[in-house]
Amino acid sequence: RAVQNMAGLCRVLSSNEAVLANPLEEVQRISDELTSKCHVPAPPTNITQTIVEKFIDPKLQHNKNKREADMGTHKVLVKHGEGCEVRDYDSQHEVGTMHHERESKMYLKAVKVYCDLKSGDAYKEGYEWPSLQ
């Protein structure tokens, strides 16, 4: 609902990956776009590496590499757009059961929305949100 309620409002998009790849540059880009695109007043001081380092600590991403390596062992179920692969997952439910089937359907809907948010498709006018039923 949050994305739907933001329709028509100014927004600047980023991602965890973009911030971690080049924190100072990405934070500066966000600040610049908020000022130029959304008419938010500019920060009172320039953004510096020291300021960025107070808020962004790449070391807190320590589980990300392990999680990505673990996911690499799972088969790709489907691909959405450019580079958004949906991989199989470990379930507590036995394959073929009603619980596994329901969990799998919800998982596929959730990762489709994730991929659409990542690509920007979910922000486009007329985007069809999946039913959670």
C-alpha positions as CSV (number, residue, x, y, z in Angstrom):
1,R,0.0,0.0,0.0
2,A,2.8,2.4,0.7
3,V,3.9,2.5,-2.9
4,Q,0.3,2.8,-4.1
5,N,-0.3,5.7,-1.7
6,M,2.9,7.5,-3.0
7,A,1.5,7.6,-6.6
8,G,2.0,11.1,-8.0
9,L,4.4,12.1,-5.2
10,C,8.1,12.9,-5.9
11,R,10.4,10.1,-5.0
12,V,14.0,9.2,-5.4
13,L,14.9,5.5,-5.7
14,S,18.0,3.8,-4.5
15,S,19.0,0.3,-3.3
16,N,21.2,-1.2,-0.6
17,E,23.5,-2.5,-3.4
18,A,23.9,1.1,-4.8
19,V,24.6,2.6,-1.4
20,L,27.2,-0.1,-0.5
21,A,28.9,0.0,-3.9
22,N,29.7,3.7,-3.5
23,P,28.3,5.2,-0.4
24,L,29.4,8.9,-0.8
25,E,28.4,9.1,-4.4
26,E,25.0,7.4,-3.9
27,V,24.1,9.6,-0.9
28,Q,25.2,12.7,-2.8
29,R,23.0,11.6,-5.8
30,I,20.0,11.0,-3.5
31,S,20.6,14.5,-1.9
32,D,20.9,16.1,-5.3
33,E,17.8,14.5,-6.7
34,L,15.8,15.4,-3.6
35,T,16.8,19.0,-4.1
36,S,16.5,19.2,-7.9
37,K,13.6,16.9,-8.6
38,C,11.6,17.1,-5.4
39,H,12.4,20.7,-4.4
40,V,13.6,19.6,-0.9
41,P,15.9,22.3,0.6
42,A,19.6,21.3,0.2
43,P,21.4,20.1,3.3
44,P,23.0,22.9,5.3
45,T,26.5,21.4,4.9
46,N,28.1,19.3,2.1
47,I,28.0,15.6,2.5
48,T,31.4,14.2,3.3
49,Q,32.9,10.8,3.6
50,T,33.1,11.2,7.4
51,I,29.4,12.0,7.6
52,V,28.5,9.0,5.4
53,E,30.7,6.6,7.4
54,K,28.7,7.5,10.5
55,F,25.6,6.0,9.0
56,I,26.8,3.4,6.6
57,D,28.9,0.4,7.7
58,P,29.5,-2.2,5.0
59,K,30.8,-4.6,7.7
60,L,27.2,-5.0,8.9
61,Q,26.5,-6.9,5.7
62,H,28.6,-9.9,6.9
63,N,25.8,-12.5,6.3
64,K,25.0,-11.2,2.8
65,N,27.9,-13.0,1.0
66,K,27.2,-16.3,2.8
67,R,23.4,-16.0,2.0
68,E,24.1,-15.3,-1.6
69,A,26.6,-18.2,-1.8
70,D,24.0,-20.5,-0.3
71,M,21.3,-19.3,-2.7
72,G,23.6,-20.0,-5.6
73,T,23.2,-23.8,-4.9
74,H,19.4,-23.5,-5.4
75,K,18.0,-23.9,-8.9
76,V,16.5,-20.9,-10.7
77,L,12.7,-21.2,-10.7
78,V,11.9,-18.1,-12.9
79,K,13.6,-14.9,-14.0
80,H,11.9,-11.5,-13.9
81,G,13.2,-8.6,-16.0
82,E,16.9,-8.0,-16.1
83,G,18.9,-10.0,-13.7
84,C,16.3,-10.8,-11.1
85,E,16.5,-14.6,-10.6
86,V,14.0,-16.3,-8.3
87,R,15.7,-19.3,-6.8
88,D,14.2,-22.3,-5.0
89,Y,14.3,-22.2,-1.3
90,D,14.4,-24.6,1.7
91,S,11.0,-25.3,3.1
92,Q,9.9,-26.9,6.4
93,H,7.0,-28.4,4.5
94,E,7.2,-31.6,2.4
95,V,7.0,-31.1,-1.3
96,G,3.5,-32.0,-2.6
97,T,1.7,-31.1,0.5
98,M,-1.0,-28.4,0.6
99,H,1.2,-26.3,3.0
100,H,4.2,-26.4,0.7
101,E,2.0,-25.6,-2.3
102,R,0.5,-22.5,-0.6
103,E,3.9,-21.4,0.7
104,S,5.4,-21.8,-2.8
105,K,2.7,-19.7,-4.4
106,M,3.1,-16.9,-1.8
107,Y,6.9,-17.0,-2.2
108,L,6.6,-16.6,-6.0
109,K,4.3,-13.6,-5.5
110,A,6.5,-12.0,-3.0
111,V,9.7,-12.3,-5.1
112,K,7.9,-11.0,-8.1
113,V,7.0,-7.9,-6.2
114,Y,10.6,-7.7,-4.9
115,C,11.9,-7.9,-8.5
116,D,9.3,-5.3,-9.7
117,L,10.3,-2.9,-6.9
118,K,14.0,-3.5,-7.8
119,S,13.5,-2.8,-11.5
120,G,11.1,0.1,-10.9
121,D,8.1,-1.6,-12.6
122,A,6.1,-1.5,-9.4
123,Y,6.3,2.3,-9.3
124,K,4.7,2.7,-12.8
125,E,1.2,3.8,-13.2
126,G,-1.2,0.9,-13.8
127,Y,1.1,-1.7,-12.1
128,E,-1.0,-4.8,-11.2
129,W,-0.3,-5.8,-7.6
130,P,-0.7,-9.6,-7.0
131,S,-3.6,-10.8,-5.0
132,L,-2.5,-12.3,-1.7
133,Q,-5.5,-14.7,-1.7
